[in-house]
């Protein structure tokens, strides 16, 4: 079901790119943050799919909520004269990097299992007897995530 997230992202990109619509420059900050929030949701959906936890209703509601909240924070920051959009940019950028690292780790572990050269197949004979466990980080939602 993770294909739904990729399909939604491709469809949204195609609609915006090929529509030829022009937006005033004053909306650039809001639209860019909304697009970044959408990208964060898209990558989060792919991550959930690799973990077998993807739910389309959670993906759609998260996509819309993240995009609207990021644009609203940028607007509120402009109204107050503070760069709140920068805070959303840092938070969303951090989540994207964490999700991509987890997706990469799942992909690499899948390839290691397929070739039989995973870390658990190493024997103490070659000097690699220690298994280093990944650091566990806790996100605000209470889910445990493997850290880098």
ChimeraX commands (.cxc) that place a marker at each C-alpha (Angstrom):
marker #1 position 0.00,0.00,0.00 radius 0.5
marker #1 position 3.05,2.30,0.16 radius 0.5
marker #1 position 2.68,2.75,-3.59 radius 0.5
marker #1 position -0.27,5.01,-2.70 radius 0.5
marker #1 position 2.13,7.57,-1.17 radius 0.5
marker #1 position 4.40,7.52,-4.22 radius 0.5
marker #1 position 1.44,7.72,-6.59 radius 0.5
marker #1 position -0.03,10.67,-4.66 radius 0.5
marker #1 position 3.31,12.49,-4.77 radius 0.5
marker #1 position 3.76,11.91,-8.51 radius 0.5
marker #1 position 0.17,12.96,-9.23 radius 0.5
marker #1 position 0.50,16.13,-7.16 radius 0.5
marker #1 position 3.79,17.05,-8.80 radius 0.5
marker #1 position 2.34,16.45,-12.25 radius 0.5
marker #1 position -0.73,18.58,-11.56 radius 0.5
marker #1 position 1.30,21.54,-10.33 radius 0.5
marker #1 position 4.13,21.27,-12.85 radius 0.5
marker #1 position 2.02,20.81,-15.97 radius 0.5
marker #1 position -0.84,23.14,-15.01 radius 0.5
marker #1 position 1.16,26.23,-15.92 radius 0.5
marker #1 position -0.43,28.17,-13.08 radius 0.5
marker #1 position 1.46,31.26,-11.93 radius 0.5
marker #1 position 1.38,32.36,-8.32 radius 0.5
marker #1 position 2.34,35.78,-6.92 radius 0.5
marker #1 position 5.85,35.95,-5.44 radius 0.5
marker #1 position 4.40,36.90,-2.04 radius 0.5
marker #1 position 3.04,33.34,-1.69 radius 0.5
marker #1 position 6.39,31.66,-2.43 radius 0.5
marker #1 position 7.31,31.12,1.22 radius 0.5
marker #1 position 3.93,29.59,2.05 radius 0.5
marker #1 position 3.83,27.34,-1.00 radius 0.5
marker #1 position 7.41,26.16,-0.53 radius 0.5
marker #1 position 6.75,25.20,3.09 radius 0.5
marker #1 position 3.53,23.46,2.13 radius 0.5
marker #1 position 5.44,21.53,-0.55 radius 0.5
marker #1 position 8.14,20.58,1.96 radius 0.5
marker #1 position 5.46,19.39,4.39 radius 0.5
marker #1 position 3.92,17.34,1.59 radius 0.5
marker #1 position 7.33,15.83,0.80 radius 0.5
marker #1 position 7.76,14.99,4.48 radius 0.5
marker #1 position 4.40,13.20,4.47 radius 0.5
marker #1 position 5.27,11.39,1.25 radius 0.5
marker #1 position 8.58,10.09,2.64 radius 0.5
marker #1 position 6.86,9.23,5.92 radius 0.5
marker #1 position 4.31,7.19,3.94 radius 0.5
marker #1 position 7.09,5.31,2.16 radius 0.5
marker #1 position 8.75,4.65,5.51 radius 0.5
marker #1 position 5.48,3.34,6.96 radius 0.5
marker #1 position 5.14,1.10,3.91 radius 0.5
marker #1 position 8.61,-0.37,4.39 radius 0.5
marker #1 position 7.72,-1.10,8.02 radius 0.5
marker #1 position 4.36,-2.62,7.04 radius 0.5
marker #1 position 2.39,0.05,8.96 radius 0.5
marker #1 position 1.00,2.16,6.09 radius 0.5
marker #1 position -2.62,3.36,6.42 radius 0.5
marker #1 position -4.03,5.55,3.68 radius 0.5
marker #1 position -6.33,7.55,5.97 radius 0.5
marker #1 position -3.42,8.44,8.26 radius 0.5
marker #1 position -1.32,9.39,5.22 radius 0.5
marker #1 position -3.97,11.68,3.70 radius 0.5
marker #1 position -4.86,13.39,6.99 radius 0.5
marker #1 position -1.17,13.84,7.85 radius 0.5
marker #1 position -0.43,15.24,4.40 radius 0.5
marker #1 position -3.18,17.85,4.59 radius 0.5
marker #1 position -2.54,18.74,8.24 radius 0.5
marker #1 position 1.22,19.11,7.79 radius 0.5
marker #1 position 0.88,21.25,4.66 radius 0.5
marker #1 position -1.73,23.56,6.17 radius 0.5
marker #1 position 0.12,23.87,9.50 radius 0.5
marker #1 position 3.43,24.70,7.82 radius 0.5
marker #1 position 1.81,27.37,5.62 radius 0.5
marker #1 position -0.06,28.77,8.63 radius 0.5
marker #1 position 3.15,28.97,10.69 radius 0.5
marker #1 position 4.82,30.91,7.87 radius 0.5
marker #1 position 1.84,33.28,7.68 radius 0.5
marker #1 position 1.71,33.73,11.45 radius 0.5
marker #1 position 5.44,34.41,11.55 radius 0.5
marker #1 position 5.12,37.04,8.82 radius 0.5
marker #1 position 2.28,38.68,10.72 radius 0.5
marker #1 position 4.35,38.82,13.92 radius 0.5
marker #1 position 7.60,39.70,12.19 radius 0.5
marker #1 position 9.26,36.46,13.32 radius 0.5
marker #1 position 10.69,33.68,11.11 radius 0.5
marker #1 position 8.35,30.89,12.28 radius 0.5
marker #1 position 8.56,29.44,8.80 radius 0.5
marker #1 position 12.21,28.74,9.52 radius 0.5
marker #1 position 11.21,26.64,12.54 radius 0.5
marker #1 position 8.88,24.58,10.34 radius 0.5
marker #1 position 11.64,24.25,7.75 radius 0.5
marker #1 position 14.11,22.89,10.31 radius 0.5
marker #1 position 11.58,20.50,11.85 radius 0.5
marker #1 position 10.37,19.13,8.51 radius 0.5
marker #1 position 13.90,18.88,7.12 radius 0.5
marker #1 position 15.01,16.93,10.18 radius 0.5
marker #1 position 12.09,14.51,9.86 radius 0.5
marker #1 position 12.83,13.97,6.18 radius 0.5
marker #1 position 16.45,13.06,6.91 radius 0.5
marker #1 position 15.45,10.68,9.74 radius 0.5
marker #1 position 12.81,8.98,7.59 radius 0.5
marker #1 position 15.23,8.63,4.67 radius 0.5
marker #1 position 17.87,7.09,6.91 radius 0.5
marker #1 position 15.35,4.55,8.22 radius 0.5
marker #1 position 14.18,3.72,4.69 radius 0.5
marker #1 position 17.80,3.29,3.61 radius 0.5
marker #1 position 18.49,1.01,6.59 radius 0.5
marker #1 position 15.44,-1.16,5.77 radius 0.5
marker #1 position 16.52,-1.36,2.14 radius 0.5
marker #1 position 20.09,-2.31,3.06 radius 0.5
marker #1 position 18.98,-4.92,5.61 radius 0.5
marker #1 position 16.72,-6.48,2.99 radius 0.5
marker #1 position 19.61,-6.72,0.53 radius 0.5
marker #1 position 21.93,-8.17,3.19 radius 0.5
marker #1 position 19.42,-10.88,4.09 radius 0.5
marker #1 position 18.97,-11.75,0.43 radius 0.5
marker #1 position 22.71,-12.23,-0.15 radius 0.5
marker #1 position 23.37,-14.05,3.12 radius 0.5
marker #1 position 26.04,-11.56,4.14 radius 0.5
marker #1 position 24.11,-9.80,6.90 radius 0.5
marker #1 position 25.71,-8.85,10.20 radius 0.5
marker #1 position 24.29,-11.89,12.00 radius 0.5
marker #1 position 25.96,-14.31,9.54 radius 0.5
marker #1 position 29.44,-13.16,10.59 radius 0.5
marker #1 position 31.32,-15.58,12.77 radius 0.5
marker #1 position 33.73,-14.83,15.63 radius 0.5
marker #1 position 36.50,-16.32,13.49 radius 0.5
marker #1 position 36.84,-13.16,11.39 radius 0.5
marker #1 position 37.09,-10.82,14.36 radius 0.5
marker #1 position 33.59,-9.34,14.04 radius 0.5
marker #1 position 32.04,-10.95,17.08 radius 0.5
marker #1 position 30.61,-7.72,18.50 radius 0.5
marker #1 position 27.19,-6.61,17.36 radius 0.5
marker #1 position 26.67,-2.90,17.86 radius 0.5
marker #1 position 23.08,-2.06,18.62 radius 0.5
marker #1 position 21.56,1.06,17.13 radius 0.5
marker #1 position 20.76,3.88,19.48 radius 0.5
marker #1 position 17.03,4.19,20.11 radius 0.5
marker #1 position 15.42,7.62,19.98 radius 0.5
marker #1 position 11.91,8.37,21.14 radius 0.5
marker #1 position 9.75,10.70,19.07 radius 0.5
marker #1 position 7.05,12.91,20.60 radius 0.5
marker #1 position 4.37,10.46,19.46 radius 0.5
marker #1 position 5.94,7.83,21.71 radius 0.5
marker #1 position 7.21,5.62,18.89 radius 0.5
marker #1 position 10.73,4.25,19.18 radius 0.5
marker #1 position 12.95,4.93,16.17 radius 0.5
marker #1 position 16.42,3.66,15.43 radius 0.5
marker #1 position 18.93,6.49,15.33 radius 0.5
marker #1 position 21.98,6.92,13.14 radius 0.5
marker link #1:1,2 radius 0.2
marker link #1:2,3 radius 0.2
marker link #1:3,4 radius 0.2
marker link #1:4,5 radius 0.2
marker link #1:5,6 radius 0.2
marker link #1:6,7 radius 0.2
marker link #1:7,8 radius 0.2
marker link #1:8,9 radius 0.2
marker link #1:9,10 radius 0.2
marker link #1:10,11 radius 0.2
marker link #1:11,12 radius 0.2
marker link #1:12,13 radius 0.2
marker link #1:13,14 radius 0.2
marker link #1:14,15 radius 0.2
marker link #1:15,16 radius 0.2
marker link #1:16,17 radius 0.2
marker link #1:17,18 radius 0.2
marker link #1:18,19 radius 0.2
marker link #1:19,20 radius 0.2
marker link #1:20,21 radius 0.2
marker link #1:21,22 radius 0.2
marker link #1:22,23 radius 0.2
marker link #1:23,24 radius 0.2
marker link #1:24,25 radius 0.2
marker link #1:25,26 radius 0.2
marker link #1:26,27 radius 0.2
marker link #1:27,28 radius 0.2
marker link #1:28,29 radius 0.2
marker link #1:29,30 radius 0.2
marker link #1:30,31 radius 0.2
marker link #1:31,32 radius 0.2
marker link #1:32,33 radius 0.2
marker link #1:33,34 radius 0.2
marker link #1:34,35 radius 0.2
marker link #1:35,36 radius 0.2
marker link #1:36,37 radius 0.2
marker link #1:37,38 radius 0.2
marker link #1:38,39 radius 0.2
marker link #1:39,40 radius 0.2
marker link #1:40,41 radius 0.2
marker link #1:41,42 radius 0.2
marker link #1:42,43 radius 0.2
marker link #1:43,44 radius 0.2
marker link #1:44,45 radius 0.2
marker link #1:45,46 radius 0.2
marker link #1:46,47 radius 0.2
marker link #1:47,48 radius 0.2
marker link #1:48,49 radius 0.2
marker link #1:49,50 radius 0.2
marker link #1:50,51 radius 0.2
marker link #1:51,52 radius 0.2
marker link #1:52,53 radius 0.2
marker link #1:53,54 radius 0.2
marker link #1:54,55 radius 0.2
marker link #1:55,56 radius 0.2
marker link #1:56,57 radius 0.2
marker link #1:57,58 radius 0.2
marker link #1:58,59 radius 0.2
marker link #1:59,60 radius 0.2
marker link #1:60,61 radius 0.2
marker link #1:61,62 radius 0.2
marker link #1:62,63 radius 0.2
marker link #1:63,64 radius 0.2
marker link #1:64,65 radius 0.2
marker link #1:65,66 radius 0.2
marker link #1:66,67 radius 0.2
marker link #1:67,68 radius 0.2
marker link #1:68,69 radius 0.2
marker link #1:69,70 radius 0.2
marker link #1:70,71 radius 0.2
marker link #1:71,72 radius 0.2
marker link #1:72,73 radius 0.2
marker link #1:73,74 radius 0.2
marker link #1:74,75 radius 0.2
marker link #1:75,76 radius 0.2
marker link #1:76,77 radius 0.2
marker link #1:77,78 radius 0.2
marker link #1:78,79 radius 0.2
marker link #1:79,80 radius 0.2
marker link #1:80,81 radius 0.2
marker link #1:81,82 radius 0.2
marker link #1:82,83 radius 0.2
marker link #1:83,84 radius 0.2
marker link #1:84,85 radius 0.2
marker link #1:85,86 radius 0.2
marker link #1:86,87 radius 0.2
marker link #1:87,88 radius 0.2
marker link #1:88,89 radius 0.2
marker link #1:89,90 radius 0.2
marker link #1:90,91 radius 0.2
marker link #1:91,92 radius 0.2
marker link #1:92,93 radius 0.2
marker link #1:93,94 radius 0.2
marker link #1:94,95 radius 0.2
marker link #1:95,96 radius 0.2
marker link #1:96,97 radius 0.2
marker link #1:97,98 radius 0.2
marker link #1:98,99 radius 0.2
marker link #1:99,100 radius 0.2
marker link #1:100,101 radius 0.2
marker link #1:101,102 radius 0.2
marker link #1:102,103 radius 0.2
marker link #1:103,104 radius 0.2
marker link #1:104,105 radius 0.2
marker link #1:105,106 radius 0.2
marker link #1:106,107 radius 0.2
marker link #1:107,108 radius 0.2
marker link #1:108,109 radius 0.2
marker link #1:109,110 radius 0.2
marker link #1:110,111 radius 0.2
marker link #1:111,112 radius 0.2
marker link #1:112,113 radius 0.2
marker link #1:113,114 radius 0.2
marker link #1:114,115 radius 0.2
marker link #1:115,116 radius 0.2
marker link #1:116,117 radius 0.2
marker link #1:117,118 radius 0.2
marker link #1:118,119 radius 0.2
marker link #1:119,120 radius 0.2
marker link #1:120,121 radius 0.2
marker link #1:121,122 radius 0.2
marker link #1:122,123 radius 0.2
marker link #1:123,124 radius 0.2
marker link #1:124,125 radius 0.2
marker link #1:125,126 radius 0.2
marker link #1:126,127 radius 0.2
marker link #1:127,128 radius 0.2
marker link #1:128,129 radius 0.2
marker link #1:129,130 radius 0.2
marker link #1:130,131 radius 0.2
marker link #1:131,132 radius 0.2
marker link #1:132,133 radius 0.2
marker link #1:133,134 radius 0.2
marker link #1:134,135 radius 0.2
marker link #1:135,136 radius 0.2
marker link #1:136,137 radius 0.2
marker link #1:137,138 radius 0.2
marker link #1:138,139 radius 0.2
marker link #1:139,140 radius 0.2
marker link #1:140,141 radius 0.2
marker link #1:141,142 radius 0.2
marker link #1:142,143 radius 0.2
marker link #1:143,144 radius 0.2
marker link #1:144,145 radius 0.2
marker link #1:145,146 radius 0.2
marker link #1:146,147 radius 0.2
marker link #1:147,148 radius 0.2
view
